[in-house]
Amino acid sequence: MPLALAVPAAIGLTFLILPLAGLLIRAPWSTLPERLTEPGILAALRLSLLTASLATVVCLILGVPLAWVLARAEFPGRRLVRALVTVPLVLPPVVGGVALLLVFGRRGLLGGWLDQTFGVSLPFTTAGVVVAEAFVAMPFLVIAVEGALRGADARYEEAAATLGATRWTAFRRVTLPLIAPGVAAGAVLCWARALGEFGATITFAGNFPGRTQTMPLAVYLALEQDVDAAIVLSLVLLAVSVGILAALRDKWVAA
């Protein structure tokens, strides 16, 4: 390996690993079990798992059909639609939270109507956390499923159509089984992204313990009051991230 490549590669690897090593070194291992059972940490963990799971369900219901449209349908402006779908990937999360407020707030484009018609107010509620997480996480699912659809052999669907299957039957009985690994990988990435969401959540849903305070928000708050608690919460998120990477390793290696 050329020295001109090995040295910056080693520096880059150190740059990425050193903060994680610092987290592990500074962790309060002796009191870790007790801290993991503290009411505040358990409440944030339960809320994070609940909202991330609900956000993933929302993304599956809406994202899989959207991915199919982008992969298989021909319509004017498809490239623009694809670009708009991926905007949350590069949009600062705080900006996403502001945008959600302008749409779903009580004076927003849809929020006022939802409040007056159905009595539903999303900002600063648990449902608002789910909306914020789904907004930032859905592109991960759409991209993964669209890639799986483009890689699937369309001849199987054509064969099903020649045998009399409707479009919905072909999608349900042929297409979905073909792209199931891609859907699963996208759902896992979506769930992990929702679990770690911070900016849009705190902007749109606030930081109320037991109602909107997820683990990333609890880390932010604990950092000002109890550094050890912040480290413990960070370790939980780190463990989840490593687990996600390990689960998806075979798919990435195969790709």
N, C-alpha and C positions, 0 to 999 in steps of 0.2 A: 504494500500500500504506500503510495507517495506520501512523504512527510507533509507536503503542503496540504494534503487532504486529511491526513490522520490527526494533525494537531487541532484544526478547527472543529473536526468531528468530535474529538474527545472533549473539547471545551463546551461544545453544544450539548453533549450528553450530560456533562457535569452540571451545566446550567439548568437542565430540565430535572435532574435527579436530586440535586442538592436541597431544594426547598422541601421535597417530600421526605428526604432523610432528616432534615431539621424537624419536621413535624413528628416523625417517629421517635427521634431522640428526646424531644421535649415532652412527649406524652406522659401523663401521670399514670403509668402502668400499675402502680401499687393500689391506687384508688379507682382504677377504671371500672370495675364491676359496680361499685357503689354509685359512681357518677352516671353510669348508663341507666340506673334505675331511679334517678332523680325525677320528680314530677314534671319539671319544666322540659327536660330533655325528652322524656317519654311522650309528652304531649306534642312537642314539635316533631318527633319521629313518627308518631301515629298520623298526625295531620299531613305530613309530607308524603307518607306512603299512600294515604287515602286520596289526596288530591292528584298526585302523580298518576295513580292508577286510573282515576276517573278521567283525567286529561288524556291518557293513552286510549281509553275507550272512545272518547269523543274524536280523537285523531283517526282511529281505525274506521269509525263509521263515516267520517267525512273525507279522510285522506285517501283511502283505497279507491273509491270511485273517482276522485280527482286525479289520482295517478293513472287510472285506466284511461280517462279522457285524454290526458296529456300524451300517453303512449300510443293509443290506438285510434283516436278520433282525429280527423282532418278538418280544421276550421280556420278561418282567417284570424290572425293575431295569436296563434298558438305559442309562438316564441315569447310574445309579450306576457301572456298568461303564465308561462313557465317562469319567466323572470320575476313576476310579481309574487309567485308562490315561494320563491327562494329569498325574497327580500328580508324576512325575519332572521335569516341566517347572518346577514351582515348589518342589520339595523341595530343600533345600540338598544339594549333592552329597556332602558329608561324611556327612550323615545317611543318604543312600543307601548309602554305603560301609559304614556301621555296620549297616544293615539287611541288606545282603548277607552280612556276616560272621555275623550271627545266624542266617541261613538256610543258607549254604554253608560256614561254618566247620566245623572238625572236631568242635565241640560244638554245631553248629547243628541246625536242624530237619531238613535234608536232608544236610548235610555229613558228619555221622557215619555215616549209612547209605551214602553214596557211598564214603567212605573204607574202611569195613569190607567192603562188598560188591564194589566194583570197584577199590579201591585208588586212587581219584581224590581228590585234594585240590586245590581251586581257589585258596584264598587264597595270595597271594604267589607266583603263577605267571603265566606269559604267558597261559594260558587264563583266569586270573582277571582280567587286564586286558581281555580280550575280553568277558567277562561284565559287568564294570563299565561298559564303554563301550556295550554293547548296552542295558543297563538305562536309561541316561540318554538314549540317542539314539533308541530305538524310538518314543517318542511323536511325534517329528517326522515319521517315515515314516507312522505310522498316521493322523495328522491330514491329511497331504497326500493320501494314498490315499483316505481316507474322503471328503474334499471332492471328489476326482475322481469317485468312485463316485456321489455325490449329484448331480453335474452331468451324468453320462452319461445318455443316453436309454435307459430300461429297455425301450422298445418293441423294440429290436434283439434283446435277450435273449428277449423274449416271442415274437418272430418265429422265432428259432432253435428255441425249444421247440415251436412249432407244426409245425416241419419235422422233428421227431423227435429233436432234440439233447437229450442228457442235461444235467443241471445242470452237471456237470463239463466236458462238451464246450462248453457255452455259455459257461461262465466262461473256459475256456482259449482258445477260438477267437473269441469275440465280446467279452466283457467286458475281458479283459486288453489287447487291442489298443486299445480305446476309452480306457482309463485309463492307457495306457503313458506319456504325458507326465507325468501326476501321479505315477506310480510312480517315474519317473526323477528328477523334482524332489525327491520325498521321500527317495529313496536318496542323492542328492547332499547334501541337508541333513543326513541321518542320518550320512553319512560325515564331513562337516565337523564335526559336533558330537562324534562319537567321536574325531576327531583332536585336538580341543582339550580333551578331558575331563581333569580334574585331581583334584578332591576325592574322588570315589568310587574312583578308581584308586589314589591314594596310601593311602587308608584300607583298601581291600580287598586290593590287590595289592602294596603297598609301593613302594619306590623302589630297585630293584636294577639297576645298569647291565647292559645286555645282556639282561636277562630281563624286567623290568617298568618300566624307566625310559623312558617315552615323552617326546616333545618338551616338553610342558608341565612335566613333572617335571624334565627336564633344565634347563629355564629357571629353575625354582625353585632348583635346586641351584647352577647356574652364577652366579646372582645373588649368592651369598655368596662365590664364589671368583674368578670371572672375568666381569666385567660385559659385556665385549665379546662373549664367547661367548653370554651370555644375550640380548644384542641381536641377534646373528646368528640364533639359534633363533627369536626373536620375529619377525624379518623373514620367515623361512620360513613361519611360521604366518600372518602378515599377508598374504603373497603368496597363500597358499592361500585365505584368506577372500575376498580381492578377486576371485580367479578364480571362486570359487563364486558370488559376487554377480553378476559379469559373465555367467556362464553362465545364471543364472536370471532375468536382467533381463527378457528378452522375455516370459517366462511371467507375471511379476508385472505388467508393463505391460499385457499382454493382459487380466489379471484385473481 
